[in-house]
């Protein structure tokens, strides 16, 4: 009986997984304001991997094989530039799920939630002189959200904290992979004969997967899931955690529709994950000198505000630190990251983690990043780009930390 039940569960899991065979990603460029407005009107009908911010910028839209001919035709008739970026996303998704054959943990493969949580436990055990594991939040499905604390001296309660979260949006798989590599780089570069190691300068708190329920769902049911998994009174579940923070909630760039990927929730911090993170950050805010929420894709290094095009009081300092980080990134693998305030670089987005960290928690150096790439693969980024993505992110973060240290801004 157990075997029958187990087989049914396995088959049901496979049957439930959404198949994106034939789905394409098209890039659309509006050439006038009316075209830009009309394009935004399609957001409720199609999955926008990337939205167009202004005339001449690009939007990446995933569309089924059935809908592609008429959509592309209509867009072209109305004067949009249209090109196909990905002809079929499913084979790329399948490649992302190929398991590693390595006997040890493979940083160059994507991993499901169980693997990541097991890695956290093993990593802390292996590097116990530098690392501790701490649970600080729960999810709707009652998972424990953990962070790895890394420092050359974890007993030093005066050391400034660099708090980094990945996996806020579930489908952005490159971010947990980059977070794990970051922890690896931090301990491997440590040299006890020197006193300017990053782990000497700051205590790093790394959360590989913040939205754990959503991330698990991308492995079992829908690779393109973005939100949390809390239920809705409507037919659509989940809330966008990065529109749910208690800062200018619902004032623009979010949706009140539960079926939208940018659904802001029923109230500020309605999501238990968001509420828990806010409370946790506030409990240590005097030590947190850098907060970073890492996303993908488009290659941006941004800072507040998301809810307004108005520049923050600390714009000059944030811009300067961002410039240093972006220059280090470019020197690593030649990739260029655009930098500036969120609303001026990408789009208006209220209720974001970074605006909350800056305005409410008072963390001056608060940043939102978008990692690789610029749309060649998008969310289907191949596993062979994990390491270079992690290397350039680490280079940018290290350059920024050292710049801020020299400027006594930590």
C-alpha positions as CSV (number, residue, x, y, z in Angstrom):
1,X,0.0,0.0,0.0
2,X,2.9,2.4,0.8
3,X,4.5,1.7,-2.6
4,X,1.2,2.4,-4.4
5,X,0.8,5.7,-2.5
6,X,4.3,6.7,-3.1
7,X,4.0,6.0,-6.9
8,X,0.8,8.0,-7.1
9,X,2.4,10.9,-5.3
10,X,5.4,10.8,-7.7
11,X,3.2,10.6,-10.8
12,X,0.9,13.4,-9.5
13,X,4.0,15.6,-9.0
14,X,5.1,15.1,-12.6
15,X,1.6,15.6,-13.9
16,X,1.3,18.8,-12.0
17,X,4.5,20.3,-13.4
18,X,3.7,22.9,-16.0
19,X,5.1,22.2,-19.4
20,X,6.4,25.2,-21.4
21,X,7.2,23.4,-24.5
22,X,7.0,25.7,-27.5
23,X,6.8,28.8,-25.4
24,X,8.9,31.6,-26.9
25,X,10.4,34.8,-25.5
26,X,10.0,37.8,-27.8
27,X,11.6,41.1,-27.4
28,X,9.4,44.1,-28.1
29,X,10.5,47.7,-28.5
30,X,7.9,50.5,-28.4
31,X,8.8,53.5,-30.5
32,X,6.3,56.1,-29.2
33,X,4.4,56.9,-25.9
34,X,1.1,55.4,-27.0
35,X,2.8,52.2,-28.0
36,X,4.5,52.1,-24.6
37,X,1.1,52.6,-22.8
38,X,-0.5,49.9,-24.9
39,X,2.3,47.5,-24.2
40,X,1.9,47.9,-20.5
41,X,-1.8,47.0,-21.0
42,X,-0.7,43.5,-22.0
43,X,0.9,42.7,-18.7
44,X,-2.2,41.0,-17.3
45,X,-2.4,38.7,-20.3
46,X,1.2,37.6,-20.8
47,X,4.2,36.8,-18.7
48,X,6.5,39.8,-19.0
49,X,10.0,38.7,-18.1
50,X,11.2,42.3,-18.5
51,X,9.0,45.4,-18.9
52,X,9.8,48.4,-21.0
53,X,10.4,51.5,-18.9
54,X,10.4,54.1,-21.7
55,X,10.1,54.6,-25.4
56,X,13.0,52.8,-27.1
57,X,13.6,50.4,-24.2
58,X,12.9,46.6,-24.4
59,X,10.2,44.3,-23.0
60,X,10.7,40.6,-23.0
61,X,7.4,38.6,-23.2
62,X,6.9,34.9,-22.9
63,X,4.2,33.6,-25.2
64,X,2.9,30.2,-26.1
65,X,3.4,28.7,-29.5
66,X,-0.3,29.1,-30.1
67,X,-0.5,32.7,-29.3
68,X,2.8,33.7,-30.8
69,X,1.8,34.2,-34.5
70,X,-1.1,36.5,-33.9
71,X,0.6,38.5,-31.1
72,X,3.8,39.0,-33.1
73,X,1.8,40.0,-36.1
74,X,-0.4,42.4,-34.2
75,X,2.6,44.1,-32.6
76,X,4.4,44.5,-35.8
77,X,1.3,45.9,-37.5
78,X,1.2,48.5,-34.8
79,X,4.8,49.6,-35.3
80,X,6.6,47.7,-32.6
81,X,10.0,46.2,-33.3
82,X,9.7,42.5,-32.5
83,X,12.4,39.8,-32.4
84,X,12.6,36.3,-31.0
85,X,15.0,35.9,-28.1
86,X,14.3,32.3,-27.2
87,X,12.5,30.0,-29.6
88,X,11.6,27.3,-27.0
89,X,12.1,27.8,-23.3
90,X,11.4,24.3,-22.1
91,X,14.6,22.6,-23.3
92,X,16.5,25.4,-21.5
93,X,14.5,24.8,-18.3
94,X,15.2,21.0,-18.7
95,X,19.0,21.7,-18.9
96,X,18.8,23.8,-15.7
97,X,17.5,20.8,-13.8
98,X,20.1,18.3,-14.9
99,X,21.5,16.9,-11.7
100,X,25.2,17.1,-11.0
101,X,27.4,13.9,-11.1
102,X,29.9,15.4,-8.7
103,X,30.5,13.4,-5.5
104,X,30.8,16.7,-3.6
105,X,28.5,19.7,-3.7
106,X,28.5,21.2,-7.2
107,X,28.4,25.0,-7.1
108,X,28.1,25.0,-10.9
109,X,24.7,23.4,-10.9
110,X,21.3,24.6,-9.9
111,X,19.9,23.0,-6.7
112,X,16.5,22.4,-5.2
113,X,15.6,23.6,-1.8
114,X,16.4,20.4,0.1
115,X,19.9,20.5,-1.5
116,X,20.5,24.1,-0.6
117,X,19.4,23.6,3.0
118,X,21.6,20.5,3.3
119,X,24.5,22.6,1.8
120,X,24.0,25.3,4.5
121,X,24.3,22.7,7.3
122,X,27.3,21.1,5.7
123,X,29.0,24.4,4.9
124,X,28.7,25.6,8.5
125,X,30.0,22.3,9.8
126,X,33.0,22.5,7.5
127,X,33.9,26.1,8.2
128,X,32.8,26.3,11.8
129,X,35.6,28.7,12.7
130,X,33.9,31.3,10.5
131,X,30.3,30.3,10.1
132,X,27.1,29.9,12.1
133,X,23.6,28.9,10.9
134,X,20.7,31.0,12.3
135,X,16.9,30.6,11.6
136,X,15.2,34.0,11.6
137,X,11.9,33.5,9.8
138,X,9.1,31.1,8.9
139,X,7.2,30.7,5.7
140,X,3.5,30.2,5.0
141,X,4.2,26.5,4.5
142,X,6.1,26.5,7.8
143,X,9.6,26.2,6.4
144,X,12.4,27.7,8.4
145,X,14.3,30.5,6.6
146,X,18.0,30.4,7.6
147,X,20.9,32.6,7.1
148,X,24.6,31.9,7.3
149,X,26.6,34.3,9.4
150,X,30.3,34.6,8.4
151,X,33.0,36.5,10.2
152,X,36.6,36.1,11.3
153,X,35.3,36.6,14.8
154,X,31.6,36.0,15.4
155,X,31.9,37.0,19.0
156,X,32.7,40.6,17.9
157,X,29.3,42.3,18.3
158,X,30.7,45.6,17.1
159,X,31.5,44.5,13.6
160,X,29.2,46.0,10.9
161,X,26.9,43.6,9.1
162,X,26.4,43.1,5.4
163,X,23.0,41.5,5.0
164,X,22.3,39.8,1.6
165,X,19.2,38.0,0.5
166,X,18.6,36.0,-2.7
167,X,15.6,34.1,-4.0
168,X,13.1,36.8,-3.2
169,X,11.4,36.1,-6.6
170,X,11.2,32.3,-6.8
171,X,12.0,31.9,-10.5
172,X,15.3,33.8,-10.4
173,X,17.5,30.7,-9.8
174,X,20.8,32.4,-10.5
175,X,20.5,34.3,-7.2
176,X,20.6,31.4,-4.7
177,X,23.4,29.9,-6.7
178,X,25.3,33.2,-6.5
179,X,24.7,33.5,-2.8
180,X,26.2,30.1,-2.2
181,X,29.2,30.9,-4.2
182,X,29.6,34.2,-2.3
183,X,29.9,32.3,1.0
184,X,32.4,30.0,-0.6
185,X,34.5,32.9,-1.9
186,X,34.5,34.6,1.5
187,X,36.0,31.7,3.4
188,X,38.4,30.5,0.6
189,X,40.0,34.0,0.2
190,X,40.5,34.4,4.0
191,X,44.2,34.7,4.8
192,X,45.0,34.7,8.6
193,X,48.3,36.5,7.9
194,X,46.4,39.5,6.7
195,X,44.1,41.9,8.6
196,X,42.1,43.3,5.6
197,X,40.1,40.2,4.7
198,X,36.5,40.9,4.0
199,X,35.6,38.7,7.0
200,X,37.8,41.0,9.1
201,X,36.0,44.1,7.9
202,X,32.4,43.0,8.1
203,X,30.1,40.2,9.3
204,X,28.2,38.7,6.4
205,X,24.7,37.4,6.8
206,X,23.7,35.5,3.7
207,X,20.2,34.2,2.9
208,X,20.4,32.0,-0.2
209,X,16.6,31.6,-0.5
210,X,14.3,34.1,1.1
211,X,11.0,33.0,-0.7
212,X,11.4,29.3,0.1
213,X,7.9,28.2,-0.6
214,X,7.9,29.9,-4.0
215,X,11.3,28.5,-4.9
216,X,10.3,24.9,-4.0
217,X,7.2,25.4,-6.2
218,X,9.4,26.3,-9.2
219,X,11.0,22.9,-8.9
220,X,7.9,20.9,-8.4
221,X,5.0,22.7,-10.2
222,X,5.8,25.8,-12.2
223,X,9.3,26.9,-13.2
224,X,8.0,30.4,-13.8
225,X,6.4,31.0,-10.4
226,X,7.5,34.3,-8.9
227,X,5.5,35.0,-5.8
228,X,5.0,33.5,-2.3
229,X,2.5,30.6,-1.9
230,X,0.1,32.1,0.6
231,X,-3.5,31.5,-0.5
232,X,-5.9,34.1,-1.8
233,X,-9.6,34.4,-1.6
234,X,-9.5,34.5,-5.4
235,X,-8.4,31.7,-7.7
236,X,-4.8,33.0,-7.7
237,X,-2.3,32.4,-4.9
238,X,0.8,34.2,-3.7
239,X,2.0,37.7,-3.2
240,X,5.0,39.5,-4.7
241,X,7.2,39.8,-1.6
242,X,9.1,42.7,-3.1
243,X,5.8,44.7,-3.3
244,X,4.8,43.8,0.3
245,X,7.2,45.6,2.5
246,X,5.8,48.3,4.8
247,X,7.2,51.3,3.0
248,X,5.0,53.3,0.6
249,X,3.0,50.2,0.1
250,X,0.6,50.2,-2.8
251,X,1.6,53.7,-4.1
252,X,2.7,52.7,-7.5
253,X,4.3,49.9,-9.5
254,X,2.3,47.1,-7.8
255,X,-1.0,45.5,-8.4
256,X,-4.1,45.0,-6.2
257,X,-5.1,42.0,-8.4
258,X,-4.2,38.6,-6.7
259,X,-3.6,37.1,-10.2
260,X,-0.8,39.6,-11.0
261,X,2.8,38.7,-10.6
262,X,3.3,42.1,-8.8
263,X,0.3,41.6,-6.4
264,X,1.1,43.7,-3.3
265,X,-0.9,41.6,-0.8
266,X,-3.8,42.5,1.4
267,X,-1.9,44.9,3.6
268,X,1.8,45.9,4.2
269,X,3.8,42.9,5.4
270,X,0.9,40.6,5.0
271,X,3.3,37.8,4.1
272,X,4.8,36.1,7.1
273,X,8.2,35.9,5.4
274,X,8.2,39.7,4.9
275,X,7.0,40.4,8.4
276,X,9.6,38.1,9.9
277,X,12.4,39.7,7.9
278,X,11.4,43.2,8.9
279,X,11.3,42.3,12.5
280,X,14.6,40.6,12.3
281,X,16.4,43.4,10.5
282,X,15.0,45.9,13.0
283,X,16.4,43.8,15.9
284,X,20.0,44.2,14.4
285,X,19.6,47.4,12.4
286,X,22.2,49.3,14.4
287,X,24.9,46.9,13.1
288,X,23.5,46.5,9.5
289,X,25.5,48.9,7.3
290,X,24.8,47.3,4.0
291,X,21.5,45.6,2.9
292,X,21.2,44.0,-0.5
293,X,18.4,42.2,-2.2
294,X,19.7,40.3,-5.2
295,X,17.5,39.6,-8.3
296,X,17.7,38.7,-11.9
297,X,17.9,39.6,-14.7
298,X,19.0,42.7,-16.7
299,X,22.4,43.7,-15.1
300,X,21.5,46.5,-12.8
301,X,23.0,47.8,-9.6
302,X,20.4,50.0,-8.0
303,X,19.5,51.9,-4.8
304,X,16.4,53.8,-3.5
305,X,13.9,54.9,-4.3
306,X,11.7,52.5,-6.1
307,X,8.5,54.2,-5.2
308,X,9.5,57.6,-6.6
309,X,11.9,59.1,-9.1
310,X,12.9,61.5,-6.4
311,X,16.5,60.9,-5.5
312,X,17.4,59.9,-1.9
313,X,19.2,62.3,0.4
314,X,22.3,60.1,0.2
315,X,22.3,59.9,-3.6
316,X,25.8,61.1,-4.1
317,X,27.2,58.5,-1.7
318,X,25.0,55.6,-3.1
319,X,25.9,56.6,-6.7
320,X,29.6,56.7,-5.9
321,X,29.6,53.3,-4.2
322,X,27.5,51.8,-7.1
323,X,30.0,53.2,-9.7
324,X,32.9,51.5,-7.9
325,X,31.0,48.2,-7.8
326,X,30.0,48.4,-11.4
327,X,33.6,49.2,-12.5
328,X,34.8,46.1,-10.6
329,X,32.1,44.0,-12.3
330,X,33.1,45.1,-15.7
331,X,36.8,44.4,-15.0
332,X,35.9,40.8,-14.1
333,X,34.2,39.4,-17.2
334,X,33.4,42.5,-19.2
335,X,29.7,42.8,-18.3
336,X,28.2,46.2,-17.9
337,X,25.7,46.9,-15.1
338,X,23.6,50.1,-15.3
339,X,23.4,51.9,-12.0
340,X,21.3,54.5,-10.3
341,X,18.0,54.8,-8.3
342,X,15.5,52.0,-9.0
343,X,12.7,54.1,-10.4
344,X,15.0,56.0,-12.7
345,X,16.8,52.9,-13.9
346,X,14.1,50.3,-14.3
347,X,10.6,51.3,-13.1
348,X,8.5,52.5,-10.2
349,X,8.0,49.7,-7.6
350,X,6.5,50.5,-4.2
351,X,6.7,48.2,-1.2
352,X,10.2,47.0,-2.0
353,X,12.7,45.6,0.5
354,X,15.4,48.1,-0.4
355,X,13.1,51.2,0.1
356,X,12.0,49.7,3.5
357,X,15.6,49.1,4.5
358,X,16.6,52.6,3.7
359,X,13.5,54.6,4.9
360,X,12.4,52.5,7.8
361,X,15.4,50.6,9.1
362,X,17.7,53.5,8.4
363,X,20.3,51.4,6.5
364,X,22.0,54.0,4.3
365,X,23.6,51.5,1.9
366,X,20.6,49.6,0.6
367,X,20.8,48.1,-2.8
368,X,18.7,46.1,-5.3
369,X,20.6,44.1,-7.9
370,X,19.7,42.4,-11.1
371,X,22.2,39.8,-12.2
372,X,22.9,38.3,-15.6
373,X,22.0,38.4,-18.3
374,X,20.3,41.0,-20.6
375,X,17.8,38.6,-22.2
376,X,19.6,36.1,-24.3
377,X,18.5,33.5,-21.8
378,X,16.8,35.5,-19.1
379,X,15.4,33.2,-16.3
380,X,16.7,30.2,-18.3
381,X,20.3,31.2,-17.7
382,X,22.5,28.1,-18.3
383,X,24.3,26.6,-15.4
384,X,27.7,27.3,-17.0
385,X,27.1,31.0,-16.2
386,X,26.7,30.5,-12.5
387,X,30.4,30.8,-11.7
388,X,31.1,33.9,-13.8
389,X,28.0,35.5,-12.5
390,X,29.1,34.8,-8.9
391,X,32.6,36.0,-9.6
392,X,31.5,39.4,-11.0
393,X,28.9,39.9,-8.2
394,X,31.6,39.1,-5.6
395,X,34.0,41.5,-7.3
396,X,31.4,44.3,-7.1
397,X,30.5,43.6,-3.5
398,X,34.2,43.5,-2.4
399,X,35.1,46.7,-4.2
400,X,32.1,48.4,-2.6
401,X,33.0,47.2,0.9
402,X,36.6,48.3,0.6
403,X,35.5,51.7,-0.9
404,X,33.1,52.3,2.0
405,X,35.8,51.3,4.5
406,X,38.3,53.8,3.1
407,X,35.6,56.4,3.3
408,X,34.6,55.5,6.9
409,X,31.1,54.8,5.7
410,X,30.6,51.4,7.4
